[in-house]
Amino acid sequence: MITREADYSVRALHHLARPENLDHNVTVAQLAERMDIPFRHLRRITLRLVQAGLLRSEKGRNGGLRLNRSPEDITLYEVLQEMDARNVHLNLCILLPDACNRQPNCEVNRQLCKLQETLDEGLKGITMADLCDKI
């Protein structure tokens, strides 16, 4: 299940990826208000997104946040992996193969790995630009 933090991250990036927001900075306060996200949570989330290289932060009078890369280059997979990789995996044994001593001979694990590959490819195929195309 996608965590609330991951959901907020996707929503924030989606808003910043909209064509009308690409050429100027948006403050965390503005973003929190527009996306109905608690300010304190969003500050922490945007800091992680800056550290991950998905956002850039500019200080000063006209400072704020903006995408660090083009919307076409930011995938849903990347955002979800950055915010909470555990919750993007179908089972712990996929994320941490050493978590289960049955993993080398487990047919359930093999099938889940195939399904995980399909899920990952699907998420990698969705960019912030794709999400904005549907507005």
N, C-alpha and C positions, 0 to 999 in steps of 0.2 A: 504494500500500500504506500502511496506517495504521502510523505509527511506534510504537515501544514507549512513547515519551513520551505520545503521544496516547491509546494504550490505557490507560496508567496514569491519565491524567486522567479518562477516561470511567469507569474502575472506581472512582476516588476519589469523583467526583461522584455516581455511582450509589449508592455506600454512604451518602453523606451525605444523599441524597434519600429514603432509606427512612423510612417514617413514624416508626419508633422513634428515629431520629437527628435529626429536624427541630427538636426543642425543646431541644436542649442541644449544647454544644460538644464536639468530638472532637479530641484532640491529634494532631499529625502522627505521633507515635510509635504511638499507638493505631491510627490509620488504616493506617499502614505494616504493623503486625503483622496486623491483621484482613484486609487485602487482599493480603498477601504481596508487598509492594512495597518495594524497598530504601529505607531511611529517607532517605539522602542525595539520591537521585533525587526522592523525593516532596517533600522540603522545597523543592527548586528548582521543581518543578511547581506546588506549591500557591502559591508566591509569584507565579508567572505567572497563576494562576487568580484570585488576590486582585486583582492589578493589572488584570485583564480585567473585574473586577466580578462574577465568577461565585461567588466565595467571599468571606466576610468573616472576618477574623482578630481575635480578642479576646485581649488580654493579661491576665495576672493569674492568681490562684489557680484560678479556674474557666474560664480561657481556653481557646482552641483555635479550631477551624474549624467553620464551618457555611455552608450555602448562603446566598448574598446575595439570591437571588430564589426564588420558589416553584419546585418541580420541574416544574410545568406550563409554566414560562416559560423553561426552559433546554433548547435542542434539541441533538441530536447534531451537527448541522451547525455550530452556533455553537462547540461545544467543539473539534471537529476543525479548523475554520478558525483558531481562536485558537492552537492548539498547533502546527499544521503545515499551512498552507494549500496548500503545494505538493503534498503527498501526497493531497489530496482531489480533485485535478484529474487528468483522464485524460491530459492532455498539456500540456507547457510552453506551447504556443501558445495554450492556452485561458486560462491564468493571465496570461501576458505576450504579448499579441498582437504586439508589436513584436519578439519573439524570432525570428520567421521572416518573411522577405521574401515568401514565397509565400502567406501567410495571406489576403490579400484575394481571391484566386482559387482557393483550395484547397477542393475538395469534401470531402476527408478532414476538414479543420478544421470545415467546416459540419456534417458528420454527428456528429463528436465533440462539438461544441457542443450539439447537440440531446440527445445522450445525457447530457452533463454536466448539462443542465437537469433531466432526469429524475432523475438521481442526487441533485442538490442538493435538489430538492423532496422526494424520499424521506427524506433526512437531516433536512430541516427539519420533517418530519411526525413525527419520533420525539423525544419529550421524555424527560427523566429520570423523570417520573411514569409514562410508558408503560413504561419499563424496570422500574420498581418494581411495576407491576401484574402482572407475570409471575412474581413470586417465589412 
